[in-house]
Amino acid sequence: MIHNIELKTEHLHRSFNHSYKPILTVESGDTLQLTTPDIQWGYSKAKGEPKEKLDSREQEEVKGHPIIGPIEIKSAKPGMVLEIRTNDLVPGWYGTNWAGGFNSWQNEKLSLTNEKNVQLDWELDTETMTGTTRIGDRDLRIGLNPFMGLMGVAPAEPGLHITAPPRRVGGNIDCKELGRGSSLFLPIEVEGALFSIGDGHAAQGDGEVSGTAIEAPMDVVDVTLTVHEDMSLNMPRAWTPSGWVTFGFDEDLNEATATALDEMVLLIQRLYDVKKTEATALASTVVDLRITQVVNGVKGVHAVLSHGAIR
């Protein structure tokens, strides 16, 4: 079944909490079609149209990303795995990103903490898949690679959890590999999984170095939710058109790297029926370690095993 979710305040929240009432209950294998707002809780359907302002129905006293949900999946139980298959993504006509002017470790290292904050406004063309921004008297263009920055299920730990850091059950992963045609697999910790999605990115480099991607509304988000009863995971994992991806998250980049690598080695063991030392040796020949993001409180690393790299 396909479920269309209207963009409105009643469907939005800005934190994770397993006590939040689901806005919709679906079956495993059902598809969601929805529109998401921009990072500033607004939405404009076409150039020249004013922004509609939205808010969180939960009225949490914390800052957070506008996310749609939670969505309950009937058969989902703790210990199972939820697959989020991204079938289609169409960005809106505009996006924004910023740099400098606030205290962060990367701004400190680049001497940008006390510089005036710069905002780049982007006009997005979904036919040519390009974004254009004007700096001074020049237009600069980049190619678009849309993906959802935030996909997660509710943590088992009680209480409110902010959206900024990615965690074991997903959330603000901000990985550009999770575009059209990818599947993200998340460990489920609560009954019904309670899935939420938001934070559309029109384009982002690995690292998300300024603190923001091209933050954009998504006119079309089409995802299919499937529960895997016979699958078990410790951390998020993804299948993408280019390869398998494993993740690690930690305040210490070394620890995040170790987790992503360990998850990849375990995957290679399973895929090719080899010992852990053998899998690590194989990984050293073909696996790429990439910095997902360095700006969300905890750093992210993803390991990539390209399809066909080990034959």
Number of C-alpha atoms within 10 A of each C-alpha: 11 13 14 12 16 13 15 17 16 15 22 27 25 27 26 25 20 23 12 16 13 17 15 14 15 18 16 19 17 15 21 19 18 19 23 29 30 26 23 16 20 17 24 18 16 11 11 7 9 11 15 12 14 19 17 20 13 15 11 13 8 11 11 19 24 29 27 28 24 27 22 22 24 15 16 23 19 15 18 21 26 30 23 23 24 23 17 16 24 19 27 26 19 24 26 21 17 16 18 21 15 14 11 17 13 16 19 13 9 10 12 19 18 12 12 11 12 11 11 15 18 23 19 24 16 14 6 9 15 17 23 18 17 13 10 6 6 8 10 11 14 13 15 19 20 25 28 26 25 24 23 32 29 27 23 16 11 11 12 17 17 17 23 19 21 25 21 19 24 27 28 23 27 29 26 22 26 25 22 21 16 23 24 24 27 28 27 30 22 18 18 24 30 29 27 25 25 29 26 32 29 32 22 23 16 18 21 20 16 17 17 21 24 27 26 30 30 28 19 15 23 19 25 18 23 20 24 19 14 8 12 16 17 13 19 26 25 21 22 21 14 14 17 22 26 26 31 30 30 20 14 11 17 14 16 21 23 16 22 26 24 18 23 26 26 16 19 22 18 13 11 11 11 15 14 16 11 14 20 19 12 17 20 12 10 13 21 14 19 17 20 25 27 23 20 19 14 18 24 33 29 29 27 25 21 17 13 8 12 14 5
